[in-house]
Amino acid sequence: MAKKTILDKNALTFLEDYLNNAAPTGYEWDGQKLWMDYLKPYVDTFITDTYGTAVGVINPEAPFKVVIEGHADEISWYVNYISDDGLIYVIRNGGSDHQIAPSKIVNIHTKNGIVKGVFGWPAIHTRSAAKEQAPKPDNIFIDIGCKTKEAVDKLGVHVGCVITYPDTFHILNKDHFVCRALDNRMGGFMIAQVARLLHENKKTLPFGLYITNSVQEEIGLRGAEMITHTIQPNVAIVTDVTHDTTTPMIDKKTQGHCEMGKGPVIAYAPAVQQKLRDLITETAEANKIPFQRAALSRATGTDTDAFAYSNGGVASALISLPLRYMHTTVEMVHRDDVENVIKMIYETLLKIKDGETFSYFD
């Protein structure tokens, strides 16, 4: 591969547009259209399904099929209850963090467009230090400047409207990317860059490559569960985020050690096919791509599980991007790790052989 940076101006412009667009679980289609428009020059065709998963395909006629995958959705809230005095109470759509909500601005998505609101919170002067209440799902609320339920209704806000945060992409200290929804639109971005590199470097693969941006991961890997039966792949390499554990209040004895800037994280778990994982680590070592390791108990908690246990068993592996402050609006990743995940997937694809079974018994 060329020595020049993968993350050129065009790539970063796409990343910013892609991140700034809201794509809450169940409402991913606008983001998927942005992603497909970017990917279009680098693939032969697309597959989409009923719930919005999008797949760019290279060599669609090839019988042997390899998936590289990220997920498109971001955590959000639903309007759950509107009080008589015009305040809005919420429930989660995915693993939204109630502790970060107070004082955050929100976008409520309605048929008439965005309605702005704020998560209100009692002023410090009015709270009892002896009986301090923490933010909880049942006491956080949104104020949209209405005094009655009827006024809320007139703005088009109703039970079931989805709510997102408007926080946008920025870069700290030249190489730290910060935004909401890096989990896991970084995955969709990185696999798109893999497709771009294959095209620009004129690489011909001996198999069909399915660049897959799944929906509804945040509520139980649902998009991956659906699309894996449509594709019926032989191999799946999944990328998601994992916790940087070097910040305060994280116990490394339970969470393990992972440090942003030190390379992608290779998962060890029952769902990870060991011969495929070994191919990834050996390829990384041969190409001097730094990496870290993580042990995951029982399940990976990512779309890897959905692919691995589908279709009678699909050889699957997980490459994770270290991330700080997961499920907040200031999620943070390091530019070097982003580039190295892209390189790792790219170089591994060049090593996979047509018809490879990854059987432990061959």
N, C-alpha and C positions, 0 to 999 in steps of 0.2 A: 504494500500500500504506500501511497505517497506520504511524505513526511509532514505535509501541511496539515493544519488543524482540520478536524472533521467539522467542527462547529463554526462554520463560516457565517458571513453576514446573512445570507439567505436562510440558512438553517435556524439561526437565532431569531430572525424575523418570524418565521413559521412558528417556532416555539412560543414566542410571546403572544402571537395571535391565538394559538391553540390553547394556551393556558388561560388567557384572559376571557375566553368564551366559557360561559357556564354550561356544564353538562352533568347535572345531578342524575343519580341513579333513576333509571326509567325515563329520562328525558335527554338522551345522549345524542340525538340525531343531528343537531346543528354542528356539534363538534366533530361528528363522524364525517359530515360533508366537507368540513375544512381539511380533515385528515386525508380523505380520499382525493380531494383536489390536489393536495401536495404530492400524494403518492402516484397519481395517474401516469406521469412520464416514465415511471420505473417499473411498472407491472404490465402484464398482458390483459388482465381482466379483473373484475370484482365479483365477490359474492356478498350479498346482504341477507339478513334473515328477518323474521317477523318482529323481533324485539329490538333490532337495531345494531347488532354486531356487524362489523364490516371487515372484509377480508380482501386484500390485494393478492392476486395469484400470478406467479411466474411459472411458466411451463405447465399450464393447466391440464394438458393431455397425459402427463407423466403418471404412471401407475403408483410409483413410490412417492409418498407425501410427507413433507416436513413442515411443521408449524413453528413460527416464532411469534410470541404472543405477549401483549400487554393488555391492560384494561382501561376503558375510556371514561368510566363514571367517577364522579366525586361525591363525597358525603354532603348531606343537606338536611333540611328540616321540612316537615309538613305543617301547614295550619291544621290544628286539631280541634280548637275550641275558640269561639269569639264571645267575650263577655258582654254583658249589657252596657258596660261603660267603654266599649270599643277597644279593649285590650285583647291581644292574640296570644294564645297558648299553643305550644308546639309538641310534636313527637318527632323522633329521629327518622331519617331516611338514610340508613347506614350508620356508622359509628360516630356520629357527631358528638363533640366534646362540650358538655354543658358548662364546664368550668370556664371556658374562654368566652362564653356568650355575652355576659353583661358588658354594656357600652359598645358592642359591635354594631355597625351599620349593616343592614340586610337589604337584599332585593327579593321582593315577593313577586313571583311570576304569575301573571294573570292573562286572560285572553285579550285584555286591553293593553298589555305591555307590563313593564316593571312598575311596581309600587314600592317606594322607599319606606323603610322603617328602621327602628333602632331597638336593640335589646336593652330595655330600661333596667335600672337597679336602684334601690334606695340609697340616698346619699349617705356618706360615712357619718355625717353629723347626726343622722336620725337612727343609727343602728346602735344596739347595746353591745359594748365590747365583751360583756360577760356572757351574752347569749348570741354571739355572732352566727348568723346563718350562712352556710355556703350555698353557692348556686347549685340547684338541682333541676332535673327535668320537669318537676312539677311546680317550681316556683319562678322559673325564668319566663319572661313574657316580652312581646313585641308591641311597641307603641308606634302607630302610623299617623298620629295627630288627629285621631277621631275620638269623639266623646260618647258615641252610641254605636251599637251593633249595626243600625241602619246606615250610618255614615260609612262604616267599613264595607257593607254590602254594595253601596253606590260606587265605590272605587273598584269593584270587581273582585274583591278578596273574599274567598269562601273556603270552607273546610276542604282540604285536599290540595290547595295551592302549594307549590313547592317553593322553598326559601333557600337562597344561596347568599354567600358573602361576596362582595364586589372587589375584594383585594386583588391587586394586579401584580404582574411579574416585575421584579427588579433584581439587580445584581449588586451584591455586597463585596467590597474589597476585590474587585476584578474577576474573581473566580468562584463565588458562592451564589448560586441561583436560589432566589427566594420567591415563593408564591403559595397560595392555597392550591390544592389539587395537583401538586407534584406527584402525589399518590393518586392515580398512577398514570397521569398523562405523560410523565417522563417515559413510561414504558412504550406508549404509542409513538412518541417522538423518536425513541432510540431504535425501534424496529423499522421505522420509516427511513432512518439514516442508513441502516443496514441495506435496505433495498436500493437506496440511492447509490451507495458505494459499489454494490454489485453491478449496477448499470454503468456508472462512470468508469469503473475499472474493467468493463467488458468481460465479466466473469460468466461463464456458462455452467450451470448446475446440472448434474445428471438426474435430478429429481424435480418434482413439483414443490415450489416453496409457497407457503400460505402465510402471508403477513397478516396476523389476526389481531384486531382491536375489539376485545369483548366488552359487552355491557354487563351491568348488574353484578359486578364482583363484590361490591361493598355490602351486599345483603345476602351473600352465600354462594358465590361463584356461579351464578345462574346462567349468565351469558355463555361462559365457557362450556357449561354442561350441555347447552343446546347446540352450539356450533361444532363441537367435537364429533357429534353424531352426523352432522351434515358433511363435514370434511372427511371423517374417518382416516385420521392421519396415522402414519407409522412411527413418527417421532415428534416430540414437542419440546421446544426450549422456551420456557416462560421467563419473563422478567417482571419484577415488581420491586417495591422498596422494602428496606428493613431498617431497624433502629440503629442509629449511631448511639452507642452506650457510654460515651465519654463525657456527657454533660451531667450536671448535678442531679441527685436524687434517683439515679438508676443503679440498681444492684447488679454488678457484673456476674456475681455468682449464680444468679438466676437468669439474667438476660444475655450472658456471654459478652465477649469483647468485640466490638466493631467500631472502626474509626473512619469517619468521613475523610476522603482524600487518600486513603491507603488501598483503594482498589475495590472492584466488585466482590460480592460475597457469594461463595458457592455453598449451596445448601446440602446438608447431610440429613436425610429423612427416609422413612420407608417408601414414600411415593417417588423418591428420586432414584432412577435406574442407574445402578452403579457404573456400568460400562460406559454409558453415555456421559455420566459425570466425569469419569476418568478421561474420556476423550477431551472434554472441555478443559480440565486442569492441565493435561499434558500439552494441549494446544497453547494454552496461556503461557506455560513455562517455556515452550519452544519459541514463542513470539515475545518473550519478556514483558508480558502483561501482568502487572501485580494483581494479586487477589487475596481475599481473606476467606475464612471458613466459618460456618455456623451449623450447630446441631439443633434440629427441630424435633420436638417430641410428638409422636403420633402423626400429626398432620402439619403441612407447611402453612395452612391458612391462606393459601394463594390458589390461583387457577391451575397451578401444577397438579393439585389433587384431582381436579375435575378431569383433566386430560389423562392423567396416569391411570385412573380407574374406569375409563370408558372403553367401549369397543373391545372388550376382552383383554384390555391392558395395552397401554401405549407407552413406549419408552420415553420418559419425561425427565426434565431437569429444570432447576431453578437457579437463575443468576439474579442476585438482588443488588439494588443500588442503595448504598448507605444514605440515610436521611435523618435529619434532626427535626424534632417537634411535630411528629406525625399527627395528622387529624387536627392541626391548628391552621390558622391562616398565614403562618410564617414558616411553613415547611422549607427545609434548606438542604441542598445537595451541592457537591463539589464538581466543578467543570471536568476535572481530570477523571473522576469516577464515571461520569456520563460518557466521556470519550472511550474509556476502557471497557465499559459494558458493550458499547457498539463494536469495538475491535474484537472483543472476545466472541460475540455471536457471529460476526462476519468470518473470522478465521476458523471457527468451528464448523460453520457451514461448508467451507472449502475442504474440510477433512471427512465429511460424511459421505459414504459410498452408497451408490444405488443398491437397494435391496438389503442394506445392513440390518440385521435382526437384533443386534446387541444381546444375543442369547448368552446366558451363563453356561450353556451346555455345549456350545460349539467349540 
